[in-house]
Amino acid sequence: MKSSDAAKVAKLLLRAKTLPAMKGLVEDLLTEQEIEAVAERIEIFSLLLQGTPHREIAERLQCGVATVTRGSHELKYGSGVVGRLLKR
């Protein structure tokens, strides 16, 4: 992914000033499967931040341990934005 692509998406998302507008934008941009995948990632991040073990998260969400580990890696080495937003 190019950073210019991420910036283009971020700029459009920032234009949605209300929850209904953001929800509509997300539904227009993403397929149902993509929305489900993003929602799962958010749940993984939330559970990781609560200290839930990787295997327990994988069992609870019926996903692979590798998927949980990728989420953990993003929390540790990514930009940190997801963790800060979820802690609010």
CYANA upper distance limits for C-alpha pairs under 8 A (distance plus 0.5 A):
  1 MET  CA      5 ASP  CA      7.26
  1 MET  CA      6 ALA  CA      7.92
  2 LYS  CA      6 ALA  CA      7.19
  3 SER  CA      7 ALA  CA      6.62
  4 SER  CA      8 LYS  CA      6.60
  5 ASP  CA      9 VAL  CA      6.82
  6 ALA  CA     10 ALA  CA      6.54
  7 ALA  CA     11 LYS  CA      6.51
  8 LYS  CA     12 LEU  CA      6.97
  9 VAL  CA     13 LEU  CA      6.73
 10 ALA  CA     14 LEU  CA      6.66
 11 LYS  CA     15 ARG  CA      7.24
 12 LEU  CA     16 ALA  CA      7.86
 13 LEU  CA     22 MET  CA      7.52
 13 LEU  CA     25 LEU  CA      8.05
 16 ALA  CA     21 ALA  CA      5.73
 16 ALA  CA     22 MET  CA      5.58
 16 ALA  CA     25 LEU  CA      7.98
 17 LYS  CA     21 ALA  CA      7.18
 17 LYS  CA     22 MET  CA      7.64
 18 THR  CA     22 MET  CA      6.65
 19 LEU  CA     23 LYS  CA      6.48
 20 PRO  CA     24 GLY  CA      6.62
 21 ALA  CA     25 LEU  CA      6.62
 22 MET  CA     26 VAL  CA      6.60
 23 LYS  CA     27 GLU  CA      6.66
 24 GLY  CA     28 ASP  CA      6.58
 25 LEU  CA     29 LEU  CA      6.57
 26 VAL  CA     30 LEU  CA      6.38
 26 VAL  CA     35 ILE  CA      8.21
 27 GLU  CA     31 THR  CA      7.48
 27 GLU  CA     32 GLU  CA      8.10
 27 GLU  CA     35 ILE  CA      8.21
 30 LEU  CA     34 GLU  CA      6.19
 30 LEU  CA     35 ILE  CA      6.62
 31 THR  CA     35 ILE  CA      6.77
 32 GLU  CA     36 GLU  CA      6.70
 33 GLN  CA     37 ALA  CA      6.65
 34 GLU  CA     38 VAL  CA      6.70
 35 ILE  CA     39 ALA  CA      6.58
 36 GLU  CA     40 GLU  CA      6.60
 37 ALA  CA     41 ARG  CA      6.79
 38 VAL  CA     42 ILE  CA      6.77
 39 ALA  CA     43 GLU  CA      6.75
 40 GLU  CA     44 ILE  CA      6.64
 40 GLU  CA     61 LEU  CA      8.17
 41 ARG  CA     45 PHE  CA      6.68
 41 ARG  CA     71 GLY  CA      7.46
 42 ILE  CA     46 SER  CA      6.66
 43 GLU  CA     47 LEU  CA      6.63
 44 ILE  CA     48 LEU  CA      6.57
 44 ILE  CA     57 ILE  CA      7.38
 44 ILE  CA     68 VAL  CA      6.86
 44 ILE  CA     71 GLY  CA      7.14
 45 PHE  CA     49 LEU  CA      6.63
 45 PHE  CA     71 GLY  CA      6.69
 45 PHE  CA     72 SER  CA      7.72
 45 PHE  CA     75 LEU  CA      7.85
 45 PHE  CA     82 VAL  CA      8.28
 45 PHE  CA     83 GLY  CA      7.84
 46 SER  CA     50 GLN  CA      6.88
 46 SER  CA     86 LEU  CA      7.24
 47 LEU  CA     51 GLY  CA      7.00
 47 LEU  CA     52 THR  CA      5.95
 47 LEU  CA     57 ILE  CA      7.45
 48 LEU  CA     52 THR  CA      5.87
 48 LEU  CA     53 PRO  CA      7.72
 48 LEU  CA     54 HIS  CA      8.04
 48 LEU  CA     72 SER  CA      7.35
 49 LEU  CA     83 GLY  CA      7.94
 52 THR  CA     56 GLU  CA      7.22
 52 THR  CA     57 ILE  CA      7.09
 53 PRO  CA     57 ILE  CA      6.87
 54 HIS  CA     58 ALA  CA      6.71
 54 HIS  CA     65 VAL  CA      6.86
 54 HIS  CA     68 VAL  CA      6.55
 54 HIS  CA     69 THR  CA      7.52
 55 ARG  CA     59 GLU  CA      6.65
 55 ARG  CA     65 VAL  CA      6.62
 56 GLU  CA     60 ARG  CA      6.48
 57 ILE  CA     61 LEU  CA      6.46
 57 ILE  CA     62 GLN  CA      8.46
 57 ILE  CA     65 VAL  CA      8.50
 57 ILE  CA     68 VAL  CA      7.64
 58 ALA  CA     62 GLN  CA      5.91
 58 ALA  CA     63 CYS  CA      5.36
 58 ALA  CA     64 GLY  CA      6.07
 58 ALA  CA     65 VAL  CA      5.91
 58 ALA  CA     67 THR  CA      8.45
 58 ALA  CA     68 VAL  CA      7.06
 59 GLU  CA     63 CYS  CA      7.28
 63 CYS  CA     67 THR  CA      7.21
 63 CYS  CA     68 VAL  CA      8.22
 64 GLY  CA     68 VAL  CA      7.26
 65 VAL  CA     69 THR  CA      6.60
 66 ALA  CA     70 ARG  CA      6.64
 67 THR  CA     71 GLY  CA      6.97
 68 VAL  CA     72 SER  CA      6.75
 69 THR  CA     73 HIS  CA      6.60
 70 ARG  CA     74 GLU  CA      6.78
 71 GLY  CA     75 LEU  CA      6.81
 72 SER  CA     76 LYS  CA      6.74
 73 HIS  CA     77 TYR  CA      6.31
 73 HIS  CA     78 GLY  CA      7.77
 74 GLU  CA     78 GLY  CA      5.00
 74 GLU  CA     79 SER  CA      8.27
 74 GLU  CA     80 GLY  CA      8.34
 75 LEU  CA     79 SER  CA      8.37
 75 LEU  CA     80 GLY  CA      6.64
 75 LEU  CA     82 VAL  CA      7.83
 75 LEU  CA     83 GLY  CA      6.88
 76 LYS  CA     80 GLY  CA      8.00
 80 GLY  CA     84 ARG  CA      6.85
 81 VAL  CA     85 LEU  CA      6.60
 82 VAL  CA     86 LEU  CA      6.56
 83 GLY  CA     87 LYS  CA      6.65
 84 ARG  CA     88 ARG  CA      7.19
